Amino acid sequence: MSNATKQNPPVIGFLGLGSIGAPMAERILQAGYKLVVYDVRPEAMTDFQGRAYCAISPADVAHRADIVFGCLATNSSFKDAVHGQTGLVAGHRARLYVHLGTNGSDIVAGLAEQLARRNIATLDAPMTGGRLRAIDGTLTVMASGPISAFEAAEPIIQSYAGKIVYLGEQVGAAQVMKAVNNMISLVNLAAACEAMLVGVKAGLDPNAMLEVLNKGSGMNSATMDKIPRHVLPGTFDFGGSMALVMKDSQTFLNEAAARGIATPISDAVRGIYRTALESLSEQDDITAVVQHMERAAGVELRAVADDA
């Protein structure tokens, strides 16, 4: 914490204790802040009992916390949490809301407008990096909104982020940046899996391919992380669901359409994930997209067993 924050630390509220939210809340707690948590699933709050106050609603969080972070999955869950009957707008203490989700600039602007009527500022601050980096406290955060809101939230964000980029005062700018990031990541994964399956079919060792790719121009987030950690072992446990893939890719397409920009590559890649989903469930991991490609190729993208 900064000296000023240490002298008068804010109480922090956290909504949404899922695979990303829970470790982020844990990092805030470990940084020394008093924490108020809430999740619609009571069992999600079990690990925080005795260490944080477990609230009964978003309104209860806003009654008890100065700054409230929201890390939820869907547009409707954010709307309920912010301006539902027991939403943040019903609280009396909170004066800053930090939006962590990926929901699109129009959605976040609408939430900010509702909160402003209750004298609650909004900071748009989605993150990227996945569950493991949330646990390590090395997420990358992009933020936009009033500079005063950013300065108030930045010390808390530092507890779970290794990199913070402020994009200006327009709420929603960070949503556009996150949508751009996510679409590039989805393209990287689909393209890398498809290309590496060609190599496997030709008899190449996947590990040897990654040695070349990750020291060459083909390096990307899929070859550095998702494929070696979650595809080659066959665990498919990166931590992002296919439901989120479909939501996030549509968010990007909506941002592009709102600006009159054609996106044929992104449209095609979203189609690949949609086709893969026909043989998967929405709860399956993003990295399981390779399974559809494997069936079509007749080979699997897996680590070669050690003969020793």
N, C-alpha and C positions, 0 to 999 in steps of 0.2 A: 504494500500500500504506500501511497505518497504520504508525506508528513501531515498534510491537511486531512487526508482520509483517515489516517491513524488517530488523529485527535478527535474526530467526529465521524466515525464510520457509519455509512448508511446501512440500514437493514435491507437485505436483498431477498426478493421473491423469485421463485422459479416455477413456471408452469410447464409440465410435460417431462416425465422422467423415463423416456424411451431409451433406445440403444445409444443415442448421441446425447440426449438431454441429461440422463443420469450421471455420466462421467463429467459433464460440464458443471453440473450442480455440485458434484463432489469436489472439483477443483476450486470452486468458489468457497466452499466450506473450508477446505484445507488452507486457503489463503487467509483465513481468520475472520471472515464475515459472518455475522448472524444471518441465518438462512430460514426462509419460510418456503415450504414446498407444497405443490399440489399436483395430483394426477387423477384422472377419472377412474383409474384402476387403483384401489386402495393398496393392493399388494406391491405396487411400484414404489410406495413410500416406506415400505418396511425397513429398508436399509438405512433410512434417515431418522427413524424413530430414536429419540433420546439424544440426537445430535442436532436436529433442526426441528422447527415447529411444523407439524403436518396439518395443513389447513383443510377446511371442508369444502371450499369453493374458491374460484378466482377472486370473488369479492372479498372473501376472508383474507386472501393473500394481500389484496390492495388495502385492506384495513390495517395490516400489520407491517408492511414493507414500504420503503421509500422508493426503490427502483425495482421494477418487475420485468423479468426476462421470460419470453414465451417461446417454447420449442415444441410445437405441435405438428401433426402430420398433414392435416387437410385444411382447406379454406373454411369449411363449415365449423371445424373445431376451433379455429382462431376467432371466427365471428362470434361463436357462443361464449368463448372465454373472455372476449373483450367487451361486447355490448349485449350479451344475453342477460336474462333476469338476474343471474348470480355472477355476472361478469365483472371485469375490472372497473367499469364505469360506476358500479354500485359501491365501490370502496371510497374511503375518505382520506387516506394517507398518501398513497402512491402519487408521485408527480412526474414519473418518467417510466415509459414502457419501451423495452428493447425487443424488437421483433427478430427472431432468429430463423424463422421458417423461409421456405422458398415458395412463394405464392403469387408472384407477379406484382408489378408496380401499381396497377390499378387497385388490387386488393389491399395492399399496405397503405396506399394513399387514403382509401376509404376508412380503414381502421384508424388512421391518424386523425382524420377529420372528426370521427366520433369521439375520440379521446380528447381532442382539443377543446371540445364543448364542455368537458369536465376539468379543464385546466391541467391535462396530462400531456406532456410532450412525448413524441415518438422518435426513436432512433431505429432506423432500418439497418440491421447488422447480421445478415446471414453469414454462414461460415462454410468452409470446405476442408476436407482432409480425412473424413471418416472416423469411425469409432476408436481405432487405435490411437490416432492423433488427439482425439478428445481425451482419452485416458492419460496420454503423455503431456497434455497441455500445450500442444504445438499446432493447433488449428490455425488456418489462415482466415482472417475475418475482413470482410469488406463492409464499410459503414457509410451511411449518408443520413443527413438530417441536421437540425440546428447545431451549430458548433458548441453551444452551451450543453446540449444533450450529450454530444460526443465526449466532451471533456469530463462530464459527470460519470459516464459509463465506462470510459476507457480504463481506469484502474481495475475495475472488476473484470472487464474483458481480458485484460492481461493475465488473469489467473488461468485461463484456458487457451490462450492464443500465443503462437510464436511470431505471428506477423499480423499487423493491423494496418489496413489501407483506408484512409478517409477519402471519400469520393465527392464531398461537397454537401451543401445544405438541402438539396432536393431529396425529400423522402421518396424512395422508389428507385433511385439511381443504383443503389446496392443490389436491388432485386434484378435489375437488368444485367448487372455484372455477374451475379450468381447464375442467372439463366444462360449467359454466354459460356461461363466456365463449365456448367453441367453438360451443355450440349457438346462441347469439345471433348469432354471426358467420355461421354457415351459413344461418340464417333470413334475415339481412340480405341476403346475396348472392342467394339464390333469389328473394326478394321484389323486390329492386331490379332484377334482370335481367328478371323477368316484367313489372313495371310499366313499365320503360323501353322494352320492346318494344312495348307499347301506344302509347307516345309516338312511336316510330319509325314504326309503322304509320299513325299519324295525320299523319306528315310532319314531325315535330319533329327538329331536329338534336341528336344525342346530347350533343355538347359544350355546347350551349346548355342542355339539360336539366340537365347536371351543374352548370352555373353557378348555376342556381336551387336545385337540391337541396342543394348544399353551402353555401349561405347561408340555407337554410330548414330546416323541421322534418323534412324527409326525409333529412337528412345522416346517414350511417353509414359504417362501415369499407369497405363495398363501393363506395359512391359516391365516397369520398375516395381510395381506393387501388386495389382490385382491378379495378374497371371501367375507370377511366381508364388505368391502367398495363398491364393484362393482357388486358382484353376488347376495348376499342375498337381497339387495334392488331392484334388477332387473334393475339397471341403465346402466350397461355394459359400463362404461365410464372411464376405467383405463387410456386410452390415447395412447394405441398402437394398430395399425390396423392389421387386418388379413393379409394384403399385407406385412407388415413388418415381421409378424410371418413367412410367407413362405420364404421371402428373408433371414431372419436371420438364420432360421433352415437350409436352403440350404448352407449358408456361413459356418456354423459349419461342415456340411457333407463334403463340399469341403476341409476344413482344415484337416479333418480326412483322407479323401481319399488321399490327397497329401502326407500324412505320412504313408500310408499303414495300417491304423487302421480300423478294422470293427466296426460298430456302430449299432448293431441290435436294441437296445432299442431306440436310437434316431431316427432310420429309422421308427420304429413303431409309435412313438409319432408324427413325422411329418405326417405320414399317417392319424392319428386321426384329426389333424388340416385340412389336405387336404379334408377329408371326410366332416368335419363340414362346410368347405367353399362352398360345393356344395349347401347348403341351406342358405348361407350368402352371403354378398358382401365383396369385398376386403377392403372396408372402414369400415366394422363392427369392433367393438372392440375385442381385444384378449379374453376378458372374456366371450364373447358371445359363445365361443366354448362349454360351458356347455349346451347350448340349444339343440344341437344335442344329447347329452347324456341324457338329460331330456326326450326327445321324445322317445328314446329307452327304458328308464326305466319306463316311465309312471308316473313320479313324478317330481316336481320342487324343486330345491335347493334355497329356499327363506326363509327370516326371518319369524318366526311364529308371526302372528298378536296378539297384546295385547288385551285380552278380556275386559280390564278395560275401 
